[in-house]
Structures are given as C-alpha cells and as structure tokens.
Amino acid sequence: MVESHNPYSYLKRLLRTLNALVAVSGLALIGLGLGVQYRQATLTRVLGLSSAHLFHAGHLSLAMGCVAILLGLVGWYGAMTESRSTLLFYFLSMVAIMVVEVTVASVVLAFLPIIREVTLEHTFVTLRKNYRGYNEPDDYSTQWNLVMEKLKCCGVKNYTDFSGSSFEMTTGHAYPRGCCKSIGTAACDGRNASTSVIHQEGCFLKLLKITKTQSFTLSGVSLGAAILQLPGVLVTLLLFIKLG
C-alpha cells in the first residue's frame, strides 16, 4: 500500500520520528552509564559498598540504553510494516523499560539520606586500618592518594584521622604525602601539619557532594529518558488500536 494513501500514514510518520527520540534517550543512557561506571569505581573503593548502588545503577543504565536503541528499530519496523504483533511487543517492552527507569531514579534518590550515616564511620575505620601510604601498590591506598590530591583534602574527617592508624604505626608519619599542598617540598615530611604545608580538611564532605551530584544526574537522566519515550509509547498504542 502506498503510504500517501494509507489512512494511518500520519501516525506512522509520527512514530518514526518518536522512535528517533527513543534512540536519543538510549544514547543518553549509555553515556550516563559509562560515565557513572568510570567515576563510581573510585568512589566505591574509597567509600565502600554503601555507595555501590550508583555503580550498579550505572550498569543498568548502560543496559537500558542499548535495549532502548534496539527497541527504537523494532518500533520503526512495526510502523513501516503495520505489524500489530511487532507494535505490541514494542509497546510492552518500552513500558517495562520506562518502569525500570522510574524505579532506578527513585531508588537512587532514596539511598541519599542514608549514605552519610552509613558511610562516614565505615570509611573512617577502613582508612585507619587499610591505608598503607603514598607509594604503596594496593588499589585502596592508590585511590585514596588520588582522591586526596585531586580534591585537595586529607583523611576522612580531617588530617588527624591518621593519628594512631596502621599507616602511622608503620611509617611513623602523622599524615601521607598525598595530603601535602606541594608533595615534593622538604616541608612535606609527614610531621609538619601546618596549614601552609597540608590540606587539613577531610575528604568525606567533598566525596559526599560528588556522590549527590552523580545521584541527581542519574535520576534526572533516567526520568528524562522516560519522558522522551512516553509519546512514542502512546502513539504506538494508538496505531496498534487503529490497525485492529
């Protein structure tokens, strides 16, 4: 049947356009998933499993993005061929994807109030027990050195966190070189703790701010993707009904 004489040609053209939006939402979810996985890997090592929900949500966003792009092609094919079975499959699949997106956004936001209480003490105790030093090869120490240098901070609460820690008992230093404002200077000797030599502020509040930003970004993009996909789902349902 020639599309110009097809009574549903307008709906088919509209659905093809909306499927492009579905594909765009999928690309956004893929980009978000990759970004969260890259950044959250460090946060999870430093803050522990209490922040790992973002890492898992990133995996889920990546998977949903890939599925959304494939479903966009399915919706396009269903519109072109006027296949009710294909349109029904597309409709049900997209509804499931949207439910997952809204759920992800809700769960991520729900975790925010408990992150501070659960994470602070765990991170403090773990740092004092497991941190080894600036040049140590273990992932935990390496990630903490990276965090302290990049965020310009020292310890979890403040620079005194290393007092009485395994690090101090092993090295005899009150703080690691990662706390220093200029690592290569003679004043950065592990004993001089003046404000001109080290960053005395702890890293936890800065890490918490990053976690909150990522949580809001993940939730916002997930909800935004669902909003972009909603018109396509509704038009698909309408075309499905009309073809019946």
Backbone torsions as a table, in degrees:
resi	resn	phi	psi	omega
1	MET	NA	132.7	178.5
2	VAL	-70.4	133.5	-172.1
3	GLU	-63.2	-33.0	-178.0
4	SER	-65.9	-24.2	178.3
5	HIS	-97.9	1.5	-179.0
6	ASN	-81.7	123.9	-178.9
7	PRO	-63.8	-15.2	-178.8
8	TYR	-108.4	15.4	-176.3
9	SER	-61.7	-35.1	179.8
10	TYR	-64.7	-44.6	178.9
11	LEU	-64.0	-36.9	-179.8
12	LYS	-67.0	-42.6	178.0
13	ARG	-64.9	-41.7	179.5
14	LEU	-63.2	-41.6	-178.5
15	LEU	-67.1	-36.5	177.6
16	ARG	-63.7	-39.5	177.3
17	THR	-65.2	-43.5	-179.6
18	LEU	-67.9	-30.0	176.1
19	ASN	-65.7	-29.9	175.2
20	ALA	-64.5	-37.2	176.6
21	LEU	-66.2	-36.5	176.9
22	VAL	-62.0	-42.5	178.4
23	ALA	-64.2	-39.4	177.7
24	VAL	-62.9	-42.4	177.9
25	SER	-62.9	-35.8	177.4
26	GLY	-65.0	-42.3	177.7
27	LEU	-63.0	-39.0	178.6
28	ALA	-63.2	-41.2	179.5
29	LEU	-67.3	-38.0	178.0
30	ILE	-64.3	-46.2	178.1
31	GLY	-60.9	-41.2	178.6
32	LEU	-64.5	-44.6	-179.2
33	GLY	-61.0	-43.2	179.0
34	LEU	-65.3	-41.6	179.8
35	GLY	-63.6	-44.2	-179.4
36	VAL	-65.6	-42.1	-179.8
37	GLN	-63.1	-41.5	-178.4
38	TYR	-65.5	-45.1	-176.7
39	ARG	-80.3	-37.1	-174.2
40	GLN	-73.2	-19.8	178.9
41	ALA	-57.8	-44.3	178.1
42	THR	-67.1	-44.9	-178.7
43	LEU	-62.2	-38.0	-179.5
44	THR	-66.5	-40.0	178.2
45	ARG	-65.0	-35.5	-175.7
46	VAL	-84.8	-45.4	-176.0
47	LEU	-90.0	-16.0	179.6
48	GLY	92.6	-174.2	-173.5
49	LEU	-67.8	-16.3	-178.9
50	SER	-66.2	-19.2	176.3
51	SER	-105.3	4.0	-175.8
52	ALA	-71.9	-12.8	178.9
53	HIS	-60.4	-31.6	177.6
54	LEU	-68.2	-37.1	179.6
55	PHE	-63.2	-44.5	178.7
56	HIS	-67.9	-37.9	177.5
57	ALA	-64.6	-33.1	176.7
58	GLY	-64.5	-42.4	175.7
59	HIS	-59.7	-43.3	-178.5
60	LEU	-65.7	-40.2	178.0
61	SER	-62.6	-40.7	178.2
62	LEU	-61.5	-44.9	179.6
63	ALA	-65.7	-43.7	-179.5
64	MET	-64.1	-36.5	178.7
65	GLY	-63.3	-44.5	178.4
66	CYS	-62.5	-43.4	-179.7
67	VAL	-65.9	-39.9	-179.3
68	ALA	-62.1	-40.8	178.6
69	ILE	-63.9	-44.3	178.3
70	LEU	-63.7	-40.5	179.4
71	LEU	-67.3	-31.1	175.3
72	GLY	-59.8	-39.8	176.7
73	LEU	-68.0	-38.2	177.9
74	VAL	-63.4	-43.4	178.8
75	GLY	-63.4	-39.9	177.6
76	TRP	-62.3	-44.6	179.6
77	TYR	-63.9	-42.8	-180.0
78	GLY	-62.9	-37.6	178.3
79	ALA	-69.1	-41.1	-178.3
80	MET	-66.9	-40.1	-175.3
81	THR	-93.8	-6.4	-177.5
82	GLU	56.0	38.8	180.0
83	SER	-87.3	113.0	-178.4
84	ARG	-65.9	-37.2	179.9
85	SER	-65.0	-40.4	178.1
86	THR	-66.7	-42.2	178.8
87	LEU	-63.8	-38.1	178.8
88	LEU	-66.1	-43.4	177.4
89	PHE	-60.0	-44.3	179.1
90	TYR	-61.9	-46.0	-178.5
91	PHE	-60.5	-50.5	-177.5
92	LEU	-65.3	-38.9	-180.0
93	SER	-66.3	-42.5	-179.2
94	MET	-68.5	-35.4	175.7
95	VAL	-61.8	-42.5	178.6
96	ALA	-63.0	-42.9	178.8
97	ILE	-61.8	-43.1	-179.2
98	MET	-65.4	-38.4	177.0
99	VAL	-62.1	-43.4	178.7
100	VAL	-63.2	-42.4	-179.5
101	GLU	-61.3	-45.2	179.1
102	VAL	-66.2	-38.1	179.0
103	THR	-64.7	-44.2	178.0
104	VAL	-58.3	-46.9	179.9
105	ALA	-60.0	-41.5	-178.5
106	SER	-68.4	-43.5	-177.9
107	VAL	-66.2	-43.1	180.0
108	VAL	-60.3	-44.5	179.2
109	LEU	-68.2	-33.2	-179.2
110	ALA	-67.4	-27.7	-179.3
111	PHE	-75.8	-22.3	-173.6
112	LEU	-56.4	-46.3	-176.8
113	PRO	-62.7	-24.6	-175.6
114	ILE	-97.4	-8.3	-177.0
115	ILE	-62.1	-46.2	-176.0
116	ARG	-61.0	-48.8	-176.0
117	GLU	-67.0	-43.1	-175.5
118	VAL	-74.7	-37.7	-169.5
119	THR	-83.1	-38.3	-171.1
120	LEU	-56.1	-55.5	-176.7
121	GLU	-65.7	-40.0	179.2
122	HIS	-61.6	-44.7	-178.2
123	THR	-65.9	-40.2	179.8
124	PHE	-62.3	-48.9	-178.7
125	VAL	-65.2	-42.3	-178.4
126	THR	-65.5	-40.2	178.9
127	LEU	-61.5	-47.4	-178.3
128	ARG	-64.0	-28.9	-177.2
129	LYS	-88.9	-40.0	-167.6
130	ASN	-107.7	-17.0	-178.2
131	TYR	-71.6	132.2	-174.1
132	ARG	-109.3	-34.2	-179.2
133	GLY	153.5	-175.7	-171.5
134	TYR	-74.7	-41.1	-174.7
135	ASN	-101.6	10.9	-178.8
136	GLU	-73.7	142.3	-172.9
137	PRO	-82.6	-9.9	-176.1
138	ASP	-68.1	148.3	-175.1
139	ASP	-60.6	-40.0	-176.5
140	TYR	-61.3	-49.8	179.6
141	SER	-64.6	-41.2	-179.8
142	THR	-61.2	-44.4	-179.3
143	GLN	-67.4	-38.1	178.3
144	TRP	-66.4	-39.6	177.1
145	ASN	-61.2	-41.9	179.1
146	LEU	-63.3	-44.4	179.9
147	VAL	-62.5	-47.3	-177.2
148	MET	-65.0	-37.9	178.7
149	GLU	-70.3	-45.9	-174.9
150	LYS	-70.9	-40.8	-177.0
151	LEU	-91.3	-5.2	178.7
152	LYS	57.6	60.7	-178.6
153	CYS	-146.4	176.8	-175.7
154	CYS	-147.1	120.1	179.5
155	GLY	75.2	-168.6	-179.9
156	VAL	-89.3	-59.5	178.9
157	LYS	-88.4	-45.1	176.0
158	ASN	-169.7	-174.9	-174.3
159	TYR	-66.1	-18.0	-179.2
160	THR	-76.0	-5.0	179.7
161	ASP	-60.8	-24.5	-177.4
162	PHE	-84.2	-7.8	178.0
163	SER	-68.3	121.6	-178.7
164	GLY	79.6	6.0	-178.9
165	SER	-82.7	171.6	175.8
166	SER	-60.3	-35.6	179.0
167	PHE	-61.1	-47.2	-178.8
168	GLU	-66.8	-41.0	-178.9
169	MET	-66.7	-29.1	-179.5
170	THR	-82.4	-43.2	-173.1
171	THR	-101.5	-22.0	-175.5
172	GLY	80.3	5.3	-179.8
173	HIS	-97.1	147.4	-179.0
174	ALA	-82.4	-17.5	179.5
175	TYR	-158.9	155.8	178.7
176	PRO	-84.2	166.0	-179.1
177	ARG	-63.5	-24.4	179.0
178	GLY	-61.5	-18.2	179.2
179	CYS	-81.2	-15.8	-173.0
180	CYS	-74.7	146.7	175.7
181	LYS	-72.8	-33.2	174.1
182	SER	-132.8	103.2	-170.8
183	ILE	-63.0	-34.3	-173.9
184	GLY	-84.1	0.2	-176.7
185	THR	-81.1	157.5	180.0
186	ALA	-67.0	-28.6	-179.0
187	ALA	-67.9	-21.3	179.1
188	CYS	-81.8	74.7	-172.1
189	ASP	-112.4	5.4	-179.9
190	GLY	84.1	0.8	-179.1
191	ARG	-126.8	-38.9	179.2
192	ASN	-74.9	107.4	-174.9
193	ALA	-106.8	24.6	-179.7
194	SER	-69.9	158.0	-177.4
195	THR	-65.2	-20.5	178.9
196	SER	-78.7	-14.6	-176.2
197	VAL	-104.9	-44.1	-174.6
198	ILE	-125.0	161.3	170.7
199	HIS	-84.0	114.9	-174.7
200	GLN	-87.4	-19.0	-179.0
201	GLU	-72.3	142.0	178.2
202	GLY	-74.0	165.0	-175.9
203	CYS	-92.4	-13.6	-169.3
204	PHE	-61.7	-47.4	-178.3
205	LEU	-63.0	-35.1	178.2
206	LYS	-70.2	-39.9	176.7
207	LEU	-66.0	-38.0	179.0
208	LEU	-64.9	-38.3	178.1
209	LYS	-63.8	-41.7	177.8
210	ILE	-63.2	-43.2	179.5
211	THR	-61.7	-42.5	178.7
212	LYS	-63.9	-42.9	179.3
213	THR	-60.8	-43.9	178.4
214	GLN	-65.8	-36.7	179.1
215	SER	-63.7	-46.5	179.8
216	PHE	-66.1	-37.8	178.0
217	THR	-64.4	-46.0	179.8
218	LEU	-62.2	-44.0	179.7
219	SER	-66.2	-43.2	-178.2
220	GLY	-64.1	-44.0	-179.8
221	VAL	-68.0	-38.7	178.9
222	SER	-63.1	-44.6	177.9
223	LEU	-68.6	-38.8	178.0
224	GLY	-62.8	-39.6	177.7
225	ALA	-63.2	-41.3	179.2
226	ALA	-63.3	-38.6	179.4
227	ILE	-67.2	-39.8	177.4
228	LEU	-64.2	-34.1	-175.8
229	GLN	-82.4	-22.0	-174.9
230	LEU	-59.2	-47.2	180.0
231	PRO	-58.5	-40.9	179.0
232	GLY	-62.1	-38.3	179.1
233	VAL	-65.6	-42.4	-179.4
234	LEU	-67.5	-42.1	178.9
235	VAL	-66.6	-37.2	176.5
236	THR	-60.4	-44.5	178.4
237	LEU	-62.2	-41.2	-179.5
238	LEU	-64.1	-45.6	178.6
239	LEU	-64.4	-38.1	177.3
240	PHE	-59.6	-44.7	179.8
241	ILE	-66.3	-42.8	-178.0
242	LYS	-63.3	-37.5	-178.6
243	LEU	-72.4	-16.3	-179.8
244	GLY	-76.4	NA	NA
